[in-house]
């Protein structure tokens, strides 16, 4: 098994506060600082993967009937900002001749399965 080393420097006030937290946490839990850092990296990695898996969908809700129509989403329109998704949704609705005046456009974050 190959071993890798990583030198971490803490400079500046915020970073020194992190170092103090790390030192205190190591003392209180009995865990080595390296183990605490490894656990932090795992948490960061998992959080990043979950965020990448989450998608957004934009739909319009008809207030008269309660029906919903999907207009745009990151799954098929790419990684767009909320503003870009709303713009895309309005373009699609206009192309389809939809009257959006009696409904509501909603952006929802959905988790991937």
N, C-alpha and C positions, 0 to 999 in steps of 0.2 A: 504494500500500500504506500502510495506516494504522499508525502507530507508537504504542505505549502505554508509559508509564513507570510504574515501581513503586518507591516508596521503602520500603526495608526498614530497620528500626531493630533493633539488637541491644542488648538491655538485660539485666541480670542475668548471673550467672556462667555458666550453661549456654549462653545465647545468645552471650556473648562468646567462649566456647570454640568455638562453631560459626563465628563470624566469623574467629577465628584459624586454624581449619582451612581455611576458604574462602580466606583470604589466602595461606596456605602452599601450598595445592593450586594456586592460580593461579600462584604464583611457580615452583613445581616443574614444572608442565606447560606453562606458557606460555599457557594458556587464560585468557580474560577471566573475571572473577568472574561476570559476567552469564551467560556460556555454561555455567559449572558449575551455576549456579542453575537455568537452563533445563533442563539434563539431569536435575537432581534432580526437577524438576516432572514431566518426562516419565516418569521411573521411578515416581514416586508415583502418577501418573494410571494407568499401566499396571497397577501392583500393585492399585490400587483396583478397576479394571475386572475383573481376574482374580478377585479375591475376591468380587465381586458375581455373577460367573458360576458360581462353585463352589456346588454344592448339597450337602445332607446327606441321607442316607437311613438309616433305621433298619430293620434286619431281624433276624429271629430265626433262629438256626441250630439245627436239630434234631440233637442229638448222636448219636441212634440211627441216623438215615438219612443225615445230611449235607445234608438239604434246607434251603433257605432260603426264608423268607417275608418279603416286604416289608410293613412295618406302618405306616410313616409316613415323611414326607420334606418337605423345604422346598419342593420343586417343587409339591406339591399341598396342603400344610398351611400354607404361608406361612413367613415368616422367623421361626422359633421358636428359642429357646435349646435347648441339649442337654437340659436338664431337662424343658422343655416337650415336646420331641420324644419323650423316653422315656415321659412321662405319656400322650401321645397314642397311642404304640405299645401301651402296656399296655391302654388303653381299647379300642382296636381288637381286640386279642387277646381281651379279655374278651367283647366283643360277638360275636366269632366262635366263642366257646367253646373257645379253644385252651388246652392245658395247657403252660405255659411252664417247668415244673419240670425237664424233662430237656433243656433247651437253653440257649442264650445269646443275649441281645439285644446287638446291636452297632450303633454309630453310625459311619458311614463318610462321609468327604468325597469327593465325586466332582466331577471337572472337567467343565465343559460342553464340548461339541464345537464 
